[in-house]
Amino acid sequence: MLSLPAAALAQPAAEAARYPLSQYPFYQGPDLGLTFDRLGQGTLRVWAPTADALRLRLYASSAGGGPTAIYPLQRSTSGTWTLSLPPGTTGFYTVQATIAGQPRAEVPDPYARAVGVNGHRGAWLDPATAAPVGWDDDRRPRLPATTDILVGEVSVRDLSADPQSGIVHKGQYLGLTETGTAGPQGVSTGLQHLQELGITHVHLLPVNDFAAIDESRPPSPDRYSWGYDPLNYFVPEGSYATNALDPAVRIREFRQVVQTLHQHNLHVVVDVVFNHVADAGSSAFEQLVPGYYFRHTPDGKLSNATACGNEIASERPMVRKLIVDAVSHWARAYHVDGFRFDLMGVLDLETMRAVRVALDQQDHRIFVYGEGWAAGASPLPEAQRAVKANIGRLDRIAAFGDELRDGVKGHYAHQAEAGFVGGQPGLEESVKFGIVAATQHPQIDYSKVNYSHAPWAGQPGQAINYVACHDDRVLWDKLKIANPTAPEAELIRLDALCNTIVFTSQGVPFLPVGDDFLRTKKGSSNSYNLPDSVNQLDWGRKAKYREVAEFYRQLLALRKAHPAFRLPTQEQITQHLVFLPGLPPGTIGYQLKDHAGGDAWQTITVLFNGRRQPAAVPVPAGSYKVVLRGLEIRQSGLETLRVGASGVALPGSTALLLVQ
């Protein structure tokens, strides 16, 4: 692209922001940020095309004190500025732009790969020097086919914060690396629990540097954040490190997490938040290139499709480049195996395609998925954004299916709605939509699906099936509110039914860790900043609800053992998954037949009764082996059931899985 015209450079910052953004220069090189040569010389390159001047201030400490040196950066190609400092340089740095004669605030550069406490200054540090022993030998476990993936979502902090977790490094990266930990009555916790549960991918809530927690203060159970307020995109969060003052520690310890999970045959997914920043005005983006990185409404105000005060303009070339470069960095420098995009529906399709292409250069099975919606209206037309309806236009990128989620348990925001499992009528087609992984199927009446009246996934690997995640109420709390008169035993049956639907459906199943032992957040509907006492996994509940935890372990093992539940193509689903006709309202039944997916079980019949009362369900006559009934699972068979003309008597609020 052409260099930015001099007319734009001469204008005040507000005027420069309104100059045609398409004329801002594009820098294609791979060396933005601070890079080091083999001799240890560091070179900083910063894109700031509207700046009159750019200065670097070098500090001895990551906070406070005056600069030990000030260096001017030199104007270079395509709107960039550069500075090289000799080997042995140490300390912390900021850059400050002068635009239209006015100095802007000091900020770390947007590509900072190491930072000081609270991320306000970059660290003059080569991240390659901050690696645990054996890091160069770390290899991803063999990544499974997409529909073989089982995702477990957890926060670094929540996994270990419970005082009874038996984990030494509570709320910290290293808590994920401890082995053999045990909680009340000897139940396994932490890493060992993740292994026992049977998930393949550990989805971590945001681990890049975020703004909400003051890293300079000692950890407190009352100061908490999920981390969806991004500050620095290329560097790990410091509050999870054992020492946030040392910029090398957070880098090394997060690598230890990845290394340890890989050694235990677990894959790592990081939650990335490229749709907004913690504060647009003070961000490095706005201080270096005013107006470029954010979308605006026609009256010049920040647009807000994120409901967080700003939205990133991913469609602009240098913003797209930053997103692609950041994702590539986490895959290359931290060996992560997948990315979950927060509010992916805010980002544009071309950016998501570029992410997929860049990751394919490292490993084509790196898993990419996200929320296929926005939280409000955006100036960028929906046809250009990565919303669910456009997922079919993306290759090997998946989205969450809220049709199944709200169809099964009831609307996420309408707490009295009990969903299919609570006997709410009219949701059968929404649940069936999820069962076929949001793909085209001749037996779905799409006019009756709650949100999408057409399939949006081209292949089952593009659909994430779930009934709960970190957002909104956890499953147990939602079931209690939606079914206020149900005794605990009945609520447990409803809980088991919810996730039996998820883990026998086609697509990719997703489970918040802790839901497998009836996690509660004490009724909270949004715990993003509530204390550990609300958010932490309560390992005492695993001891209390051992039967439930064992059910979930067996449920995941059942899915892993039988390819019929994880067919890789839409064509195979259409061919092998047949819904049973003539079922009473509030029930769903289907068969996986004809050796679907090469499964050893010839015909699998799956039945769900969402009503509180028993139902007579028509099933083809014959002799069946019962392998799942309610909370009982035995793949070798619980009993033999002979079905005649009257069909099957299906208990209320129960799943039944029959095998021939």
C-alpha positions as CSV (number, residue, x, y, z in Angstrom):
1,M,0.0,0.0,0.0
2,L,1.0,3.6,-0.4
3,S,2.6,5.5,2.5
4,L,0.2,7.8,4.4
5,P,-0.1,11.1,2.6
6,A,1.6,14.0,4.2
7,A,-1.7,15.9,4.4
8,A,-2.9,13.3,7.0
9,L,0.3,13.6,9.0
10,A,-0.1,17.4,9.3
11,Q,-3.6,17.2,10.8
12,P,-4.5,17.1,14.5
13,A,-4.9,13.6,16.0
14,A,-8.7,13.7,15.7
15,E,-8.5,14.8,12.1
16,A,-5.9,12.1,11.3
17,A,-8.2,9.5,12.7
18,R,-10.8,10.5,10.1
19,Y,-8.4,10.3,7.2
20,P,-9.4,7.5,4.8
21,L,-8.2,4.4,6.8
22,S,-7.7,2.5,3.6
23,Q,-4.7,4.8,2.8
24,Y,-2.8,3.9,6.0
25,P,0.4,2.0,5.0
26,F,0.6,-1.7,5.6
27,Y,3.7,-3.3,7.0
28,Q,4.1,-6.9,5.9
29,G,7.3,-7.8,7.9
30,P,7.5,-10.5,10.6
31,D,9.5,-8.3,13.0
32,L,7.0,-5.9,14.7
33,G,7.8,-5.6,18.4
34,L,11.0,-6.4,20.0
35,T,13.1,-9.1,18.3
36,F,16.6,-10.4,19.1
37,D,19.5,-11.6,16.9
38,R,21.8,-14.4,17.7
39,L,24.2,-12.0,19.5
40,G,21.5,-10.7,21.8
41,Q,21.0,-7.3,20.1
42,G,17.4,-6.2,20.4
43,T,15.6,-4.3,17.7
44,L,12.2,-2.6,18.4
45,R,9.9,-1.9,15.4
46,V,6.6,-0.1,16.1
47,W,3.9,0.8,13.6
48,A,2.8,4.5,14.1
49,P,2.3,6.0,10.7
50,T,0.6,9.3,12.0
51,A,3.4,10.1,14.4
52,D,5.8,13.0,14.0
53,A,8.2,11.3,16.4
54,L,8.5,8.3,18.5
55,R,10.7,8.0,21.6
56,L,11.6,5.0,23.8
57,R,12.2,5.5,27.5
58,L,14.2,2.8,29.3
59,Y,13.6,2.2,33.0
60,A,15.4,0.2,35.6
61,S,12.1,-1.0,37.2
62,S,8.7,-2.1,35.9
63,A,6.9,0.6,37.8
64,G,7.9,4.0,39.2
65,G,11.2,5.9,38.9
66,G,12.4,8.0,36.1
67,P,13.9,6.8,32.9
68,T,17.6,5.8,32.8
69,A,17.8,6.7,29.1
70,I,15.6,8.2,26.3
71,Y,16.2,7.2,22.7
72,P,14.5,8.5,19.5
73,L,13.2,5.8,17.1
74,Q,14.0,6.3,13.4
75,R,11.3,6.5,10.8
76,S,11.4,3.3,8.7
77,T,9.3,1.7,6.0
78,S,5.5,1.4,5.7
79,G,4.7,3.6,8.8
80,T,7.1,1.9,11.1
81,W,9.8,3.2,13.5
82,T,12.9,1.3,14.7
83,L,15.5,1.3,17.3
84,S,18.3,-1.2,18.1
85,L,20.1,-1.4,21.4
86,P,23.3,-3.4,22.1
87,P,23.5,-6.9,23.6
88,G,23.3,-6.8,27.4
89,T,20.6,-4.1,27.5
90,T,18.1,-4.8,30.3
91,G,15.3,-3.0,31.9
92,F,11.8,-1.9,31.0
93,Y,10.6,0.4,28.3
94,T,7.7,2.5,27.0
95,V,7.2,4.2,23.7
96,Q,5.7,7.7,23.3
97,A,4.4,9.1,20.1
98,T,4.1,12.8,19.2
99,I,1.2,13.4,16.9
100,A,0.4,16.8,15.4
101,G,2.9,18.3,17.8
102,Q,1.2,16.8,20.9
103,P,2.9,14.1,23.0
104,R,0.7,11.1,23.7
105,A,0.9,8.9,26.8
106,E,3.7,6.4,27.3
107,V,2.7,2.8,26.5
108,P,4.3,-0.6,25.9
109,D,4.3,-1.4,22.2
110,P,1.3,-3.5,21.0
111,Y,3.6,-6.4,20.2
112,A,5.3,-6.5,23.6
113,R,6.2,-10.2,24.3
114,A,7.4,-9.5,27.8
115,V,6.1,-7.0,30.3
116,G,6.7,-5.7,33.8
117,V,4.2,-5.8,36.7
118,N,0.6,-4.8,35.6
119,G,1.8,-4.6,31.9
120,H,2.4,-0.9,31.8
121,R,6.0,-1.2,30.5
122,G,7.5,-3.7,28.2
123,A,10.5,-5.7,29.3
124,W,13.7,-5.7,27.3
125,L,13.9,-9.4,27.4
126,D,14.2,-12.2,24.9
127,P,11.4,-14.7,25.7
128,A,13.6,-17.5,24.4
129,T,15.7,-17.2,27.5
130,A,12.6,-17.8,29.7
131,A,12.0,-21.5,29.1
132,P,11.6,-24.4,31.5
133,V,14.0,-27.4,31.3
134,G,13.2,-29.6,28.3
135,W,11.0,-26.9,26.6
136,D,12.7,-27.4,23.2
137,D,11.7,-31.1,23.4
138,D,8.0,-30.3,24.1
139,R,5.8,-31.7,21.4
140,R,2.0,-31.6,21.0
141,P,0.4,-34.9,21.6
142,R,-1.2,-36.3,18.5
143,L,-4.1,-34.0,17.8
144,P,-7.3,-36.1,17.3
145,A,-9.8,-35.6,14.5
146,T,-12.1,-32.7,15.3
147,T,-15.1,-34.7,16.3
148,D,-13.0,-36.8,18.6
149,I,-12.3,-33.8,20.7
150,L,-13.8,-33.4,24.2
151,V,-13.4,-29.9,25.6
152,G,-13.2,-29.1,29.4
153,E,-13.3,-25.4,30.3
154,V,-11.6,-24.1,33.4
155,S,-9.9,-21.0,34.9
156,V,-6.3,-21.3,36.0
157,R,-7.4,-19.9,39.3
158,D,-10.6,-21.8,39.8
159,L,-9.0,-25.2,39.4
160,S,-6.8,-24.9,42.5
161,A,-8.0,-22.0,44.6
162,D,-10.1,-24.2,47.0
163,P,-8.3,-24.4,50.4
164,Q,-9.2,-28.2,50.3
165,S,-7.7,-28.7,46.8
166,G,-4.5,-30.3,48.1
167,I,-2.6,-28.1,45.6
168,V,0.3,-26.0,46.8
169,H,0.3,-23.3,44.1
170,K,-3.3,-22.2,44.6
171,G,-4.7,-20.0,41.9
172,Q,-1.4,-20.1,40.0
173,Y,0.0,-21.5,36.8
174,L,2.0,-24.0,38.7
175,G,-1.1,-25.4,40.3
176,L,-1.9,-27.0,36.9
177,T,1.5,-28.7,36.9
178,E,1.2,-30.5,40.3
179,T,0.5,-34.3,40.1
180,G,-1.2,-36.7,42.4
181,T,-3.1,-34.0,44.3
182,A,-6.1,-35.0,46.5
183,G,-8.9,-33.2,48.2
184,P,-11.6,-34.2,50.8
185,Q,-11.9,-38.0,51.3
186,G,-9.0,-38.5,48.9
187,V,-10.7,-37.4,45.7
188,S,-8.4,-36.5,42.9
189,T,-8.1,-32.8,42.1
190,G,-6.4,-30.6,39.6
191,L,-4.4,-32.2,36.8
192,Q,-5.2,-35.7,37.9
193,H,-8.9,-34.9,37.8
194,L,-8.6,-33.6,34.3
195,Q,-7.0,-36.8,33.2
196,E,-9.6,-39.0,35.0
197,L,-12.5,-37.1,33.6
198,G,-11.4,-38.0,30.1
199,I,-11.3,-34.7,28.2
200,T,-8.9,-34.3,25.4
201,H,-8.6,-30.4,25.4
202,V,-8.2,-28.2,28.5
203,H,-9.8,-24.8,27.6
204,L,-8.3,-22.1,29.8
205,L,-10.1,-18.9,30.4
206,P,-7.9,-15.9,29.2
207,V,-4.2,-16.2,30.2
208,N,-2.9,-13.3,28.2
209,D,-2.1,-10.2,30.3
210,F,-5.4,-8.5,31.5
211,A,-6.1,-5.4,33.3
212,A,-8.4,-6.1,36.2
213,I,-6.0,-7.5,38.8
214,D,-3.3,-5.4,40.5
215,E,-0.3,-7.7,40.1
216,S,1.8,-5.6,42.5
217,R,-0.3,-6.6,45.5
218,P,-0.3,-10.1,47.2
219,P,-3.0,-12.4,45.9
220,S,-6.4,-12.1,47.6
221,P,-9.4,-14.4,47.4
222,D,-11.6,-11.3,47.1
223,R,-9.8,-9.7,44.1
224,Y,-10.8,-11.8,41.1
225,S,-11.3,-11.6,37.3
226,W,-12.1,-14.0,34.6
227,G,-9.7,-12.1,32.4
228,Y,-11.9,-10.8,29.6
229,D,-10.3,-7.3,29.8
230,P,-7.2,-7.7,27.6
231,L,-4.2,-5.4,28.1
232,N,-1.3,-7.1,26.3
233,Y,-2.0,-9.7,23.7
234,F,1.4,-11.4,23.3
235,V,2.3,-12.1,26.9
236,P,0.9,-14.2,29.8
237,E,-1.0,-12.8,32.7
238,G,1.1,-12.0,35.8
239,S,-1.4,-12.6,38.6
240,Y,-1.1,-16.3,37.9
241,A,2.7,-16.3,38.2
242,T,4.6,-16.9,41.4
243,N,6.4,-13.6,40.8
244,A,4.7,-10.9,38.7
245,L,7.7,-8.5,39.2
246,D,10.1,-10.7,37.2
247,P,8.9,-10.7,33.5
248,A,10.6,-14.0,32.8
249,V,8.6,-15.9,35.4
250,R,5.1,-15.7,33.9
251,I,6.5,-16.8,30.5
252,R,8.4,-19.7,31.9
253,E,5.6,-20.9,34.2
254,F,2.9,-20.8,31.5
255,R,5.2,-22.8,29.3
256,Q,5.5,-25.3,32.2
257,V,1.7,-25.6,32.2
258,V,1.7,-26.5,28.5
259,Q,4.6,-28.8,28.8
260,T,3.0,-30.7,31.8
261,L,-0.4,-31.0,30.1
262,H,1.3,-32.3,27.0
263,Q,3.2,-34.9,29.0
264,H,-0.1,-36.1,30.3
265,N,-1.6,-36.3,26.8
266,L,-3.8,-33.2,27.3
267,H,-4.1,-30.4,24.8
268,V,-4.2,-26.7,25.7
269,V,-6.8,-24.3,24.3
270,V,-6.4,-20.6,25.2
271,D,-9.4,-18.2,25.3
272,V,-8.5,-15.1,23.2
273,V,-10.4,-11.8,23.4
274,F,-9.7,-9.8,20.2
275,N,-13.1,-8.1,20.1
276,H,-12.3,-5.3,22.5
277,V,-9.7,-4.0,25.0
278,A,-9.9,-3.1,28.6
279,D,-9.9,0.6,27.9
280,A,-9.8,2.0,24.4
281,G,-8.6,5.6,25.3
282,S,-5.5,4.6,27.3
283,S,-4.6,1.6,25.1
284,A,-1.4,1.4,23.2
285,F,-3.5,1.2,20.0
286,E,-5.1,4.6,20.6
287,Q,-2.0,6.3,21.9
288,L,0.1,5.2,18.9
289,V,-2.4,5.4,16.0
290,P,-5.5,7.3,17.1
291,G,-8.8,6.1,15.6
292,Y,-7.4,3.2,13.6
293,Y,-7.9,0.1,15.8
294,F,-11.5,0.7,16.8
295,R,-14.8,0.9,15.0
296,H,-16.9,4.0,15.3
297,T,-20.5,5.0,14.8
298,P,-21.3,7.7,12.1
299,D,-21.2,10.4,14.8
300,G,-17.6,9.4,15.7
301,K,-18.3,7.6,18.9
302,L,-16.8,4.2,19.7
303,S,-19.2,1.5,18.6
304,N,-20.0,-1.2,21.1
305,A,-21.0,-4.6,19.6
306,T,-19.1,-6.1,22.6
307,A,-21.1,-4.4,25.4
308,C,-17.6,-3.6,26.8
309,G,-17.3,0.0,25.6
310,N,-15.4,-0.5,22.4
311,E,-14.9,-3.0,19.5
312,I,-11.8,-3.8,17.6
313,A,-11.8,-3.0,13.8
314,S,-10.5,-6.4,12.8
315,E,-11.2,-5.7,9.1
316,R,-8.4,-3.1,8.9
317,P,-5.2,-4.6,7.6
318,M,-2.8,-3.8,10.5
319,V,-5.4,-4.9,13.1
320,R,-6.0,-8.1,11.2
321,K,-2.2,-8.6,11.1
322,L,-1.9,-8.1,14.8
323,I,-4.6,-10.7,15.5
324,V,-3.0,-13.2,13.2
325,D,0.5,-12.5,14.5
326,A,-0.7,-12.9,18.2
327,V,-2.4,-16.2,17.6
328,S,0.6,-17.5,15.6
329,H,2.9,-16.4,18.5
330,W,0.9,-18.4,21.1
331,A,0.9,-21.5,18.9
332,R,4.6,-21.1,18.1
333,A,6.1,-19.7,21.3
334,Y,3.8,-21.5,23.8
335,H,2.9,-24.6,21.8
336,V,-0.8,-24.2,22.4
337,D,-3.2,-26.5,20.6
338,G,-6.3,-24.5,20.1
339,F,-8.0,-21.1,20.4
340,R,-11.4,-20.1,21.6
341,F,-12.5,-16.7,20.2
342,D,-14.6,-14.6,22.6
343,L,-17.4,-12.9,20.7
344,M,-16.1,-14.2,17.4
345,G,-19.1,-12.7,15.7
346,V,-17.6,-9.2,16.2
347,L,-14.6,-10.2,14.0
348,D,-14.7,-10.3,10.3
349,L,-14.6,-13.4,8.1
350,E,-11.4,-12.5,6.3
351,T,-9.5,-12.2,9.6
352,M,-10.7,-15.6,10.8
353,R,-9.7,-17.2,7.5
354,A,-6.3,-15.6,7.8
355,V,-6.0,-17.1,11.4
356,R,-6.8,-20.5,10.0
357,V,-4.2,-20.2,7.2
358,A,-1.5,-19.0,9.6
359,L,-2.2,-21.8,12.1
360,D,-2.2,-24.4,9.3
361,Q,1.4,-23.5,8.6
362,Q,2.2,-24.9,12.1
363,D,-0.3,-27.7,12.5
364,H,-3.6,-28.0,10.5
365,R,-5.3,-29.7,13.5
366,I,-4.9,-26.8,15.8
367,F,-8.5,-26.3,16.9
368,V,-10.3,-23.0,16.4
369,Y,-13.8,-22.1,17.7
370,G,-15.7,-19.2,19.1
371,E,-18.9,-17.5,20.0
372,G,-20.7,-17.0,16.7
373,W,-22.5,-13.9,17.9
374,A,-22.0,-10.3,19.1
375,A,-23.4,-8.5,22.1
376,G,-24.9,-5.6,20.2
377,A,-25.1,-3.9,16.8
378,S,-21.9,-3.3,14.9
379,P,-21.0,-0.9,12.0
380,L,-19.5,-3.8,10.1
381,P,-22.4,-5.6,8.3
382,E,-23.3,-9.0,9.7
383,A,-22.6,-10.6,6.3
384,Q,-18.9,-9.8,6.8
385,R,-18.7,-11.1,10.3
386,A,-18.0,-14.5,11.8
387,V,-21.5,-15.1,13.2
388,K,-23.1,-18.6,13.2
389,A,-24.9,-18.0,10.0
390,N,-21.6,-17.5,8.2
391,I,-19.7,-20.4,9.7
392,G,-20.3,-22.4,6.6
393,R,-18.1,-19.8,4.8
394,L,-15.2,-20.7,7.1
395,D,-12.9,-23.7,6.9
396,R,-12.4,-25.8,10.0
397,I,-13.6,-23.1,12.4
398,A,-16.4,-24.1,14.9
399,A,-19.0,-22.1,16.8
400,F,-21.0,-22.7,19.9
401,G,-24.6,-24.0,19.4
402,D,-27.0,-22.0,21.7
403,E,-29.9,-23.8,20.0
404,L,-29.1,-27.0,21.9
405,R,-28.0,-25.1,25.0
406,D,-31.2,-23.3,25.6
407,G,-33.3,-26.0,24.1
408,V,-32.1,-28.5,26.7
409,K,-31.9,-26.5,29.9
410,G,-34.1,-23.4,29.1
411,H,-33.2,-19.9,28.0
412,Y,-30.0,-18.6,29.5
413,A,-31.5,-15.3,30.6
414,H,-35.1,-16.4,31.4
415,Q,-34.5,-18.4,34.6
416,A,-38.0,-19.7,35.0
417,E,-37.8,-21.5,31.6
418,A,-37.0,-25.1,32.3
419,G,-36.1,-26.3,28.8
420,F,-36.7,-29.8,27.3
421,V,-35.3,-31.6,30.4
422,G,-37.8,-29.7,32.6
423,G,-40.8,-30.6,30.5
424,Q,-41.1,-27.3,28.6
425,P,-43.0,-28.1,25.4
426,G,-42.0,-27.3,21.8
427,L,-38.2,-27.7,22.1
428,E,-37.8,-31.1,20.5
429,E,-36.6,-29.7,17.1
430,S,-34.1,-27.4,18.8
431,V,-32.6,-30.3,20.7
432,K,-32.6,-32.4,17.5
433,F,-30.8,-29.5,15.7
434,G,-28.0,-29.9,18.2
435,I,-28.0,-33.7,18.0
436,V,-27.1,-33.5,14.3
437,A,-24.5,-30.8,15.0
438,A,-26.4,-27.9,13.3
439,T,-25.9,-29.6,9.9
440,Q,-28.5,-30.4,7.2
441,H,-30.7,-33.3,8.1
442,P,-33.9,-34.3,6.3
443,Q,-35.8,-35.1,9.5
444,I,-35.3,-31.7,11.2
445,D,-38.2,-29.2,10.9
446,Y,-36.0,-26.0,10.9
447,S,-39.0,-23.8,11.2
448,K,-39.4,-25.0,14.8
449,V,-35.8,-24.5,15.9
450,N,-35.5,-21.8,18.5
451,Y,-32.9,-19.5,17.0
452,S,-31.6,-20.7,13.6
453,H,-34.2,-21.7,11.0
454,A,-31.5,-23.2,8.8
455,P,-28.4,-25.4,9.4
456,W,-25.3,-23.3,9.9
457,A,-22.6,-25.9,10.1
458,G,-21.2,-27.5,7.0
459,Q,-19.7,-30.4,8.9
460,P,-20.2,-31.6,12.5
461,G,-16.7,-30.5,13.5
462,Q,-18.0,-26.9,13.2
463,A,-20.5,-27.2,16.0
464,I,-19.7,-27.0,19.7
465,N,-22.5,-28.7,21.8
466,Y,-22.9,-27.6,25.4
467,V,-25.4,-26.7,28.0
468,A,-23.3,-24.4,30.2
469,C,-20.0,-22.5,30.2
470,H,-18.4,-19.8,32.4
471,D,-21.0,-17.3,31.4
472,D,-24.4,-17.0,33.1
473,R,-25.4,-19.6,35.7
474,V,-23.7,-22.9,35.9
475,L,-25.9,-25.9,35.0
476,W,-26.7,-26.9,38.6
477,D,-27.8,-23.4,39.6
478,K,-29.9,-23.0,36.5
479,L,-31.7,-26.3,37.1
480,K,-32.4,-25.4,40.7
481,I,-34.0,-22.0,39.7
482,A,-35.9,-23.4,36.7
483,N,-37.3,-26.3,38.7
484,P,-37.8,-24.8,42.2
485,T,-39.9,-27.7,43.6
486,A,-37.8,-30.5,42.4
487,P,-35.9,-32.5,45.2
488,E,-32.2,-33.0,44.8
489,A,-32.5,-36.5,43.5
490,E,-34.6,-35.3,40.6
491,L,-32.3,-32.4,39.9
492,I,-29.4,-34.8,39.6
493,R,-31.5,-36.8,37.0
494,L,-32.1,-33.6,35.1
495,D,-28.4,-32.7,35.2
496,A,-27.4,-36.2,34.0
497,L,-30.0,-36.0,31.2
498,C,-28.6,-32.6,30.0
499,N,-25.1,-33.8,29.5
500,T,-26.1,-37.2,28.2
501,I,-27.8,-35.3,25.4
502,V,-24.5,-33.3,24.8
503,F,-22.1,-36.3,24.9
504,T,-24.2,-38.5,22.7
505,S,-24.8,-35.8,20.1
506,Q,-22.7,-35.3,16.9
507,G,-20.2,-32.5,16.8
508,V,-17.8,-31.4,19.5
509,P,-18.9,-31.7,23.2
510,F,-18.0,-29.0,25.7
511,L,-18.1,-29.3,29.5
512,P,-17.2,-26.7,32.2
513,V,-14.9,-28.6,34.6
514,G,-16.8,-29.0,37.9
515,D,-20.2,-29.5,36.3
516,D,-19.2,-33.2,36.5
517,F,-19.7,-33.0,40.3
518,L,-22.6,-30.5,40.3
519,R,-20.6,-27.3,40.6
520,T,-22.5,-24.3,42.1
521,K,-21.7,-20.6,42.1
522,K,-24.2,-20.0,44.9
523,G,-26.8,-18.8,42.4
524,S,-24.7,-16.1,40.7
525,S,-25.6,-15.3,37.2
526,N,-22.4,-13.4,36.4
527,S,-19.4,-14.2,38.5
528,Y,-16.7,-12.5,36.5
529,N,-15.4,-10.4,39.4
530,L,-16.8,-12.3,42.4
531,P,-14.4,-13.9,45.0
532,D,-12.8,-17.3,45.0
533,S,-15.5,-18.5,47.4
534,V,-18.0,-18.3,44.5
535,N,-15.8,-19.2,41.6
536,Q,-13.4,-21.9,42.8
537,L,-14.1,-25.5,42.2
538,D,-15.3,-27.0,45.5
539,W,-13.6,-30.3,45.7
540,G,-15.8,-31.3,48.6
541,R,-18.7,-31.6,46.2
542,K,-16.7,-34.2,44.2
543,A,-16.5,-36.2,47.4
544,K,-20.2,-35.6,48.2
545,Y,-21.4,-36.5,44.7
546,R,-19.0,-39.4,43.8
547,E,-21.8,-41.2,42.0
548,V,-22.3,-38.2,39.7
549,A,-18.6,-37.7,39.1
550,E,-18.3,-41.4,38.2
551,F,-21.3,-41.1,35.8
552,Y,-19.6,-38.3,33.9
553,R,-16.3,-40.2,33.7
554,Q,-18.2,-43.2,32.2
555,L,-20.2,-40.9,29.9
556,L,-17.0,-39.5,28.3
557,A,-15.5,-42.9,28.1
558,L,-18.7,-44.1,26.3
559,R,-18.3,-41.4,23.7
560,K,-14.6,-42.2,23.2
561,A,-15.3,-45.9,22.8
562,H,-17.9,-45.6,20.0
563,P,-17.3,-43.7,16.8
564,A,-21.0,-43.6,16.0
565,F,-21.3,-40.6,18.4
566,R,-18.6,-38.7,16.6
567,L,-19.2,-39.1,12.9
568,P,-16.8,-36.8,10.9
569,T,-19.1,-35.7,8.0
570,Q,-22.6,-34.4,7.5
571,E,-23.2,-37.0,4.8
572,Q,-22.5,-39.8,7.4
573,I,-24.9,-38.2,9.9
574,T,-27.6,-38.1,7.3
575,Q,-27.0,-41.7,6.3
576,H,-26.6,-43.3,9.7
577,L,-28.6,-41.2,12.2
578,V,-32.4,-41.7,11.9
579,F,-34.9,-40.1,14.2
580,L,-37.7,-42.5,15.4
581,P,-41.2,-41.5,14.2
582,G,-44.4,-41.2,16.2
583,L,-42.8,-40.3,19.6
584,P,-45.0,-38.5,22.2
585,P,-44.3,-34.8,22.9
586,G,-41.5,-34.2,25.2
587,T,-39.5,-37.2,24.1
588,I,-36.8,-37.7,21.4
589,G,-35.5,-40.9,20.0
590,Y,-33.0,-41.8,17.3
591,Q,-31.0,-44.7,16.0
592,L,-27.4,-44.9,14.8
593,K,-27.4,-47.9,12.6
594,D,-25.6,-49.8,9.8
595,H,-22.3,-49.9,11.6
596,A,-22.2,-46.1,11.7
597,G,-18.7,-44.9,11.8
598,G,-17.3,-48.4,11.9
599,D,-18.7,-48.9,15.4
600,A,-18.7,-52.4,16.9
601,W,-22.3,-51.8,18.1
602,Q,-24.5,-52.5,15.1
603,T,-27.5,-50.4,16.1
604,I,-27.5,-47.8,18.9
605,T,-30.9,-46.5,20.0
606,V,-30.9,-43.3,22.1
607,L,-34.0,-42.2,23.9
608,F,-34.6,-39.0,25.9
609,N,-37.7,-38.3,28.0
610,G,-37.9,-34.6,29.1
611,R,-41.2,-35.1,30.9
612,R,-41.5,-35.7,34.6
613,Q,-43.8,-38.6,33.9
614,P,-42.9,-42.0,32.2
615,A,-43.6,-42.2,28.5
616,A,-44.3,-45.2,26.2
617,V,-41.9,-44.7,23.3
618,P,-42.3,-46.7,20.1
619,V,-39.1,-48.6,19.3
620,P,-38.6,-51.3,16.7
621,A,-39.3,-54.7,18.3
622,G,-36.3,-56.9,19.2
623,S,-33.8,-57.7,21.9
624,Y,-31.7,-54.9,23.2
625,K,-28.8,-54.5,25.7
626,V,-29.3,-51.6,28.0
627,V,-26.0,-49.7,28.4
628,L,-27.2,-46.4,29.8
629,R,-30.2,-45.7,32.0
630,G,-30.3,-42.4,34.0
631,L,-27.1,-42.3,36.0
632,E,-26.2,-46.0,35.3
633,I,-23.7,-46.8,32.6
634,R,-22.1,-50.2,31.8
635,Q,-20.9,-50.7,28.3
636,S,-21.0,-54.5,28.7
637,G,-24.7,-54.1,29.6
638,L,-26.9,-53.4,32.6
639,E,-29.6,-55.8,31.5
640,T,-31.3,-57.3,28.4
641,L,-34.5,-55.7,27.3
642,R,-37.0,-57.4,25.0
643,V,-39.1,-54.8,23.2
644,G,-42.5,-55.7,21.7
645,A,-45.3,-53.9,20.0
646,S,-45.9,-51.6,23.0
647,G,-42.4,-50.1,22.7
648,V,-40.3,-49.0,25.7
649,A,-41.5,-47.6,29.0
650,L,-39.2,-44.7,29.4
651,P,-39.0,-43.2,33.0
652,G,-39.5,-39.5,33.4
653,S,-36.5,-37.2,33.1
654,T,-34.3,-40.0,31.9
655,A,-32.0,-41.0,29.0
656,L,-31.9,-44.6,27.8
657,L,-29.3,-46.1,25.5
658,L,-30.0,-49.5,23.9
659,V,-27.7,-51.5,21.8
660,Q,-28.2,-54.3,19.3
